[in-house]
Amino acid sequence: MASNVLDYAELYAGLLELHAGRPRADLNEILAALESDPVAGEPVEMSAALLETLAPSWGRRQTGYGTPDYRRWLESQGRYAPPCHGRDSDAPFALLMVILEFEREPGAIAATLESLLTGANIRSGLQCLVVSLFDPPSLTPDQAQSCLWRRIESGQSVARLINRRLAGWQGDWIGWMGAGDRLHPSALGLLRGHAAKSPEWRLIYTDEDRIAEDGRRYHPVFKPDFDLDLLRCRFYVGDLCLIARDAFLECGGLSHQIEVALHDLCLKVVDRFGESAIGHVPHVLYHRADSRNLSAPASDAVAKILAAHLERRRIRAQVRATSVPGIHWIDHPVSPAIRTTLLVSTQGDAQAVAELIDSVRPLLGRLEILVLDFQRKGALPTPSRVLSEAGPVRWRRAESSENIARSLNRAIRRLDTERVLVMHDGLRARPGSALSILLGLIDRPDVALAGPCILDTEGRILQSYPLMGFWPLGATGQLHRGLTLGDTDGALNRHLCVQRCAGVSDQAFVLRRAAFEQAGGFDETAFPNAWYMLDFGLRLADLGYKTLWTPHATLVAGAGRGRFQGYRRRKLKQIEVADEVARLYERWLPRLARDPAHNPNLTLRDPSARPETEIGLAWDPRLCEAPRLLGFPGDQTGSGHYRVIDPLNTLRAQGLACCALVPADKPTRPPSVVELERLAPDTLLLHNALHDRHLHALELYRRYNDVCLVFSLDDLITDLPSWNPFSRTNYPDIDRRLDRALGLCDRLLLSTPLLAEFYGGRHDDVRVVPNRLPRARWQGLVDVEAESDRSGRKPRIGWAGAAQHAADLEWLAPVVEALAGEVEWCFLGMCPDGLEPYATIVQPMVDFEPYPSVLAGLGLDIAIAPLALHDFNRCKSPLKLLEYGALGIPVVCTDIEPYREAPVERLPNHPHLWIEALRARLADPESTRREGRELRRWVESGWMLDDALSSWIEALSPGPS
């Protein structure tokens, strides 16, 4: 062993000398540690130590797989639990999972079978067929009973072996996996649920990620819904494909080229059953082993199945390979018999128009040219020599400088060519721009609108395929802006693929005039200037047409070129874009929120393809079988927890509701209208939401979203006492804001009956649900032995609370001073200056999560709960007594409304009475402890949140009480 260590040491020492940076760990120290006392007969693990020497950051990378966003997403959204993702069910789901093992990795097949052959999966009817080049490893009895092993003999066709076996299988679905890959524990339940909801599906795929040997997950692949044109460009569906057995047989089974067999099978399903037969389940259910090779299949093999697909559909086109492995494109021919008009939008810039036409003409040949001039004054320019040589050029003044859509409608309807290619005057085509590809796409009978990729002068993408729903307006965003067509690190490399989209950029597009007329042209009334292209694309989709974007036809937008784009920007600043956005919501909100080209697990806040970690989709909208509640706590203090966070978390834990929370650390960041539509909650619970952004959001929700809006209050916020520090920062127009908010909400939810008396007249539907303690946070904190063994110290009297309670404590100075020699005074959260000299323990306030254990750790013998006599305090809940009572601490408190029902000592705020009451309890510790136990029983018998969830469900359910 020592010899081996030294041999490896020499090898790695040489590697280290070549390494750019000097190692931080000393190699001699590593060797000494290895030779110090090795266990006889056991190998010495050198890799971690040597990797740490070679690259000191290795350990940090190892513990931090994946991006921080994905790790946060996994923590919050990576679990798929009933009832939010369907109910647990043992209903039959006869699935045969085919596992392909062409390389033997230690533990790989065992990891796959372990993830598949769970008790629940076996009961539902799952079976496995392993097709392997190797003999089977030792299997457990359960695995052997549900797993059939078929070894591939030399020269045997894998496809023929599988097809023969599956032809005799009598189940419903067939799936595919690679050895070493794993299935999510909830995968079969979700797949079964979605298959039942969509009986037309014949093939199903899911999202996926990578998984390390130790189980850590990273590199997610969030996929779009099915897109045939994207599938033609690349096989983005992935390995986990479930195909209905009847469809598998009708499509002739697997092709003999096994590396492209699944891609070929997807194409055959589409050709036989249509595009609606392929379904996407947007959950990360497949975990690909990071040890598996992900090399792209041979280009010739892909081209062969694509050519067969085109032949089956009788499409005359050529399959072209790209420089990126795994990506192809279909070159559709351009019909020479179909005429094309180039329509150029300008604002009196004849030179820019001439340069544009001069750059386009060599690529497209003879064109009919119409220049649409939005300059309102002066004579129209005379066509230059360049324009004259390009053929007949018509220069026409725009119908309206105030309505771009109307001007385009009038111009296009006067044309008699079938193709219309529209461009702004600031664009240029370069040699190799391949604009004829656009004409080939528009000649397809299923395509009515197509757009090119628009680049800046450095070759970076300015306009790719637009995605719907992005903040701030909820209209469109660009996913790949800033990448080049040579970059291969985009989301699924979709910027290198032809694909379907909702619309294309108005800067350059080609349309089929017959489809334009069928759709009624651009809606010049509802969308005169901003969103006419998006609306047009969506209406075309309703007619059965496709809108396509291609990266293979490119144009360049140069800074300072042409005047029209600047004119349009100025126009959009002058007009009321909000009016167009409102009409966009009214007509298309469900579509904006559910763009099939954008995965619902990705954020709508910015077009970055990062997972949504702020307001994640906590339920599956198609499968959820419980009330869907979205909470806006407003803060992470006790108020936000007791009124929103704790009730919703407890409802979710008990399986009574599906709940999500808007981050409490972003109190003025309400969801956008589109985000709320995508989440589709039944109820939105908003607590103290009175900021301008909240009020604006409420107005939008009321107008556009089908959601029950419940407004929550926990305090008499319209009557803060002058000594409360929040009175200085409270809204001066708090009454107006509250009335405005309540006028927009369906219900007012309050914490006390007295609060309802003050605010009951402000709303027709007022509900009272008291504050209660979540059992998980407050039980099990009291150590009985430690509680009884407090000898060796003085009794402790304490108080816990925030800074706004200073006035509640100040009058207690004589009490604290009188008992200072008899007790240890403890203050958690704050202590007025006048009391601090007498305090033994003064501890600053802690975060809400550790607060119960910190309070318990004070070891109080008696707690005090003084409140100044004011309506604000009279409307409070008995939370302070509940917290003390949960810990079995007896309480002396002010005689005030919120404390009237509890088994505690209530007193007027007279110091001498408090001194007497406290001394009486100090003199009889056993009776004092008995009071604490009685208070604990009172709390546990009627004030635990877990026992009163029905009141929350009722208060948060839409509809009348």
Residue, then its C-alpha position, 0 to 999 in steps of 0.5 A: m500500500a505504501s508503495n502504491v501511495l508513493d507511485y501515485a504521489e509521483l504521478y500527481a506531483g507531476l500533474l501539480e507542477l503543470h497546474a497553473g496555480r500552486p496547490r494550497a494543501d501540502l502534498n507531503e501532509i496528504l501522504a503523511a495522513l495516508e500513511s499514518d495508520p491505514v486500516a489493514g486490507e482497506p483501500v485508501e480513498m485518495s481522490a478527495a484529498l488530491l482533488e482538493t490539492l489540485a483544485p481547492s474549490w472542488g469541495r465547494r463545487q461538490t456540495g453545490y451542484g447546479t445553480p442556486d436558482y435550481r437548488r431553491w426550486l428543488e427545495s420548494q417545488g421539487r416535491y409532487a404530493p397529493p392532493c395538489h398533484g392528484r390523489d394517491s391511487d392504486a388504480p391500474f396503470a399497466l406500464l412496461m418500462v424498457i431499460l436499455e443497458f449498453e454500458r455497465e456502470p457499477g450500481a447503475i442498473a440497481a439505481t434504476l430498478e430501485s427507483l422504479l420497483t417501489g411497492a406503490n409502482i408494483r401494485s399499480g402494475l409496473q413491470c420492467l424489461v431490461v435489454s442489456l449486453f450483460d448478465p443480470p446482477s443479483l436482484t431482490p425477490d421483488q425485483a426479480q418478480s417484476c423484472l424480465w432480463r433479456r441479454i443481447e447476443s452478438g449480432q442480434s438486433v436490439a430493435r427486433l428483440i424489443n419489438r418481438r417482446l412488446a408485441g405479446w405484452q398486453g398492458d397499456w403503456i410502454g416507457w423507455m429509460g437508460a440504465g443508471d437513470r432514475l424516475h421520480p417517486s411520484a412519476l407514475g401517479l402524475l403520468r397516470g393522472h395526465a393520461a386519464k385527463s387527456p385520452e387523446w395522448r398516444l405519447i407522453y414526455t416529461d421534463e428532466d434533470r441530471i443526477a449525480e451518483d450521490g443523488r444530488r440533482y442539477h442541470p434541469v431541462f424544462k421543455p416546451d409543449f409539443d412542437l413538430d417543427l422544433l422536433r424536426c430540428r432536434f430531438y428535445v423530447g428526451d429518453l422518458c417517452l411513454i407510448a400507448r401500446d396500440a400506437f406502438l404497434e400501429c407505428g410498426g415498433l422501433s426502427h433498427q437504428i436504435e440511436v434514433a428509434l425514439h425520435d423516429l417513433c415520435l415522428k410516426v406517432v405525429d404522422r399517424f395520430g396528429e400533433s395533439a397526440i403527443g402530450h407534455v407533463p411539465h414536471v421534472l420526473y426523469h433524472r438522467a445519470d451524469s455518468r451517461n454519455l449524451s453525444a448526439p446521434a449520427s447526422d446521417a441517421v437523423a437525416k434518414i428518419l426526417a426524410a422518411h417523415l417528410e415522405r410520409r407526409r408528402i412534403r417536398a423538402q430537403v433535410r439539412a445538417t447544421s454545424v451543431p451536432g444533433i440540430h437539423w433543419i428542413d429546407h422548404p422549396v420556394s415556389p417561383a409561381i408565387r409573387t412577393t411584395l416587399l413592403v418597407s415602412t419608413q419615415g421619409d428616409a429614401q437613402a435607408v430604403a434604397e440600402l435595404i432594397d439593395s441588400v435584399r434584392p440579390l437574395l430574393g430576386r425580382l420583387e414588387i416593392l411598396v414603400l409605406d411612408f409615415q412622414r406626414k409633411g412634405a412631398l414624397p421622395t423620388p425613387s433613387r437610381v437603386l430603387s428604379e433598377a430594383g423594378p417598379v417602386r410605389w411610394r405611398r403615404a401611410e393612411s394614418s400616422e396615428n395608427i400603424a395597424r390601420s396603415l398596414n391593413r390598407a396597404i396590404r389589402r391593395l396588393d395582389t401578391e400572395r406573399v407580403l414581406v414587411m420590413h422596417d427601413g433600418l434593417r439590412a440583409r447580408p450575403g448569406s442571410a438566406l431570406s428565401i427560407l422565409l418564403g419557403l416557410i410561408d409557402r407551406p399550407d399550414v403556415a400563415l406568418a413567419g419571422p427571421c432572426i434579427l441581429d445587431t451589427e456584432g452578430r448578437i440576437l436582438q429579436s428571436y421567437p417571442l414568448m408571452g406573459f413576461w413582466p412588466l406588461g405581461a405581453t412578450g419577452q425575448l429568451h435569447r437576446g445577446l447570444t450569437l448563432g454560434d453560441t450553444d449554451g442557450a435553453l435547449n439551443r432553441h435559438l438555433c431551431v425553427q419553431r412555432c411561436a405566438g407571434v413574430s417581431d413587427q420589424a420583419f415578417v412575411l405573411r400569406r395574404a389569403a390567411f391575412e384576409q381570412a383573419g380579418g387583418f390586423d385589429e386596428t381598433a383594439f391594437p393600433n400600434a403596440w400589440y397588433m402582431l401578437d393579436f394577429g398571430l393568436r387569431l391565426a392560431d385559432l384558425g389552424y395556422k402556424t406562426l414560425w420563427t427561423p434562425h436560418a434567415t437573418l437580418v441586421a439592425g444597425a444603430g442609427r439606420g432608418r427612421f421608422q423604428g425611432y418613429r415607432r418608439r416615439k409613438l409608443k411613448q406618446i400613446e396610451v399603451a395601457d389601453e392596448v394592454a388592457r384589451l390584450y388581457e381581456r382577449w388573451l389572458p389565459r393564452l398569455a399565461r400559458d404559452p405552450a412554448h414556455n415551460p410553466n416552471l420558468t419565471l415570467r419576471d425576466p426572459s432568462a429561462r431560470p426556474e420560478t423560485e418566488i411564486g412557484l407553481a405549488w399544484d398541478p392545475r390539471l390534477c389538483e383536487a383541493p382548494r388552491l390558496l395563494g397567500f401574500p403575507g406582506d412580512q415575516t413577522g408574527s402578523g404575517h406568520y399567524r395570519v397567512i404563512d402558518p395557516l396555509n402551511t398547516l393546511r398544505a401539510q394536512g392535505l386540506a388545501c394546495c397552498a403557495l406563498v408570495p415571498a414575504d421578503k418582497p412585500t411590495r412585489p405582488p404577482s402580475v396579472v399574468e402570473l396570477e392567471r398562470l397560478a390560477p388560485d381559487t383564493l388570494l389572501l392578502h394581509n395588510a396590502l395597502h401599498d400603491r403597488h398593492l392597490h394597483a394590483l388589486e384593481l387589475y385582479r378585480r378586472y381580469n382575474d377569476v379569483c376570490l380576493v380576501f383581505s386580512l387585518d390583524d390590528l386596528i391600523t386606522d387608530l394607532p396610538s401616538w406612542n406606537p412608533f409605526s404611527r409616524t410611518n403609517y399612511p396619512d391616508i390610511d382610511r382612504r387606502l383601506d376603503r379602496a382595498l376593501g372595495l376591490c376585495d370579496r371578503l374581509l378576514l379579521s382576527t378578533p370580534l372587537l376588530a369586526e365591530f370597528y371594521g364591520g361597516r366597511h364590508d358586506d362579508v366579514r369573517v372572524v378567524p382567531n389567531r392560533l398556534p401551529r402545533a409543530r412550532w410550539q409543542g415539545l419545547v418544555d423540558v419537564e425535568a429542567e422545569s422542576d430543577r431550577s434551584g441555584r438561581k432566583p425565580r425569573i419573571g419575563w416579557a417578550g415583544a417588539a419595540q412598538h410595545a415600549a409604552d405598554l411597559e413604561w408604567l411597570a418601572p415601579v414593579v420591576e424596581a421593587l422586585a429586582g432584588e427578589v427575581e431575575w428580570c428577563f426581556l426578549g425583544m426590547c427593554p425600555d431604558g428605565l427598566e434595563p438597570y434592573a434586568t438580568i437578561v436583555q436579549p434582542m428579538v430573533d427571527f420568527e422561526p427560532y422565536p419559540s425555542v428562544l422564548a422557552g430557553l429563558g426558563l421563565d417562572i412567570a410571564i407578564a403581559p401588560l397592555a396600555l388601555h387603548d382601542f388599538n390594544r383592545c382589538k388585539s388577539p390573545l397571542k401573547l397568552l397563547e405563546y406563554g401558555a404553550l410553554g406552561i408559563p403562568v401569566v399576570c396580565t392587564d385586564i383588557e378584552p383580548y385576555r378576558e377568557a384565559p385562566v390568568e391573573r388579570l389586573p388593572n395597570h396599578p403597580h402595587l397590585w402587580i407587585e402583590a400578585l407577583r410576590a404571591r406567586l413567588a411565595d407559592p411556587e407549586s401553585t404557580r406551576r399549577e397555574g402554568r399547567e392549567l394555562r397550557r391545557w387551555v391553549e392545547s384544548g382550544w387554541m391550536l391551529d391544527d385543530a381549527l383548520s376547518s374555520w380557515i377553509e371556510a373563510l378562504s373558500p369562494g362563495p357566500s358563507 
